[in-house]
Amino acid sequence: MAAFVVNGTPVTVEKNQKLIRYLRDELHLTSVKDGCSEGACGTCHVLIDGKPTKACIPQTDKLEGKHIVTVEGLSAFEKEAFTYAFGEAGAVQCGFCIPGMVISAKGLLDVNPDPTREEAAFAIRNNICRCTGYVKIIDGILLAARIFREGKLPAASADDWQVGSRVHRLDVEEKVLGYGQYPDDVYVDGMCYGSAVRSQYARARVLSIDTSEAEALPGVVCVLTQKDIPGKVNVGHLKKDQPTMIGIGEITHYLGDAVALVCARDRETLEEAKKLVKVAYEVLPAVHNPEEAAAPDAPLVFEEEESNVQAYKHVSRGDAEGAIRRSKYVLTRHFHTPWTEHAFLEPECCVALPLENGGVKLLTTDQSSHTTMHECASMLGVDYEHCQVQNMLVGGGFGGVLGMFLGVPIFACISSLVNWFTNRSLTKKGVTDDAMFAPAPLASPDEKKD
């Protein structure tokens, strides 16, 4: 147990937990964004006794007597100044990192009201931004410093919204102050939590799945496997070849394929229940890359296919040979580029809410809400009146949350499936590491009232 102060209000925390969980889950201070949960990204920065600190690191029992400030606790003028400065500088795009940047900036400006550009850059050294970059954020910090020194807001450079005008984004305030909602910021009374039990092998045949011990654990809402899917199992963008879950007798296709879903009333029960799901595998030789897949004797990634070629596409546009022939200079080289992780900061997440007609409404963070709706409706075996999708704020994407071959829509399918069976609101969330190789965790709220 610990007693400390949050935004000027004394609080007493009975249960020891990470500070970020208390601030978000109990106080619902959603400016404290959860980007990684392990101290890497800096989206959860708060001030602890004036020092910028990642809230996902300290435990509440260690905070006795401390004073904690989040963006919600800034003064009215500070909120106006940071909103104006970041908007004027063009420092806000997806916005997921911005509240953490603001806290680090405040930590600097409270002790150094006239920093150099190098000092401003050093102040945000522990804050990652994926889309804006750092130049405009530093511009915003320096502009905020000038506003605080002068004690007044300047006029915006333009507000006429004419072509060519440099105006502030309409969503600057909600992103700077952290009240704009990404799916993970949505809380519903009675929320439970869930997660997928995932394959431990890149390629293996699932021989059996025993969920009996997990289902018997108090606090578990349900445990689902592929046999519980009411509609079509496979989803996909170019080709519907990605199973929502791997069934008994089928082969996993990557490290992290979902084999079962667990929904529980709290995080601790969830983690315990996942360990009680027993999966037996026959481990098979894996296919690790395109070169291995193209080998004449390569195992089939999808055993129902004739080869490891997913699809044949021929694209022809313009007269390339003619353009080269008419060019003054022609340079011929072999170029090699690395693969690139999209590395969006917001963990993939979907909230599923029960509709009065018995269907499901999905609040998603993806770049293709119609595709998500089509695939989830197909998986549930329902029409679009019973499967609706609303896009929330998206914390970065870069194509990484576009289409059913990526994690977010799979999260949506899984969330909608658990909602379908439990008639509960759900939020399915993945952590960043999972997003880099597979879709991951899930969550859910109380029964729908008649």
KATANOR-V324655 format. One record per run of one state. SS is the DSSP state (@ for helix, = for strand, . for the rest). FROM is the first residue (numbers start at 1). TO is the last residue. If there is no record, write none. Layout:
ss=SS from=FROM to=TO
ss=SS from=FROM to=TO
This chain:
ss=. from=1 to=1
ss== from=2 to=6
ss=. from=7 to=8
ss== from=9 to=13
ss=. from=14 to=17
ss== from=18 to=18
ss=@ from=19 to=26
ss=. from=27 to=44
ss== from=45 to=48
ss=. from=49 to=50
ss== from=51 to=54
ss=. from=55 to=58
ss== from=59 to=59
ss=@ from=60 to=62
ss=. from=63 to=66
ss== from=67 to=69
ss=. from=70 to=70
ss=@ from=71 to=73
ss=. from=74 to=75
ss=@ from=76 to=89
ss=. from=90 to=97
ss=@ from=98 to=109
ss=. from=110 to=116
ss=@ from=117 to=123
ss=. from=124 to=134
ss=@ from=135 to=150
ss=. from=151 to=171
ss=@ from=172 to=176
ss=. from=177 to=181
ss== from=182 to=182
ss=@ from=183 to=185
ss=. from=186 to=191
ss== from=192 to=198
ss=. from=199 to=203
ss== from=204 to=210
ss=. from=211 to=211
ss=@ from=212 to=216
ss=. from=217 to=219
ss== from=220 to=224
ss=. from=225 to=225
ss=@ from=226 to=228
ss=. from=229 to=233
ss== from=234 to=235
ss=. from=236 to=241
ss== from=242 to=243
ss=. from=244 to=250
ss== from=251 to=251
ss=. from=252 to=257
ss== from=258 to=264
ss=. from=265 to=266
ss=@ from=267 to=276
ss=. from=277 to=277
ss== from=278 to=283
ss=. from=284 to=289
ss=@ from=290 to=294
ss=. from=295 to=319
ss=@ from=320 to=326
ss=. from=327 to=348
ss== from=349 to=354
ss=. from=355 to=359
ss== from=360 to=364
ss=. from=365 to=368
ss=@ from=369 to=380
ss=. from=381 to=383
ss=@ from=384 to=386
ss== from=387 to=391
ss=. from=392 to=392
ss== from=393 to=393
ss=. from=394 to=406
ss=@ from=407 to=422
ss=. from=423 to=423
ss== from=424 to=429
ss=. from=430 to=431
ss=@ from=432 to=435
ss=. from=436 to=441
ss== from=442 to=447
ss=. from=448 to=450
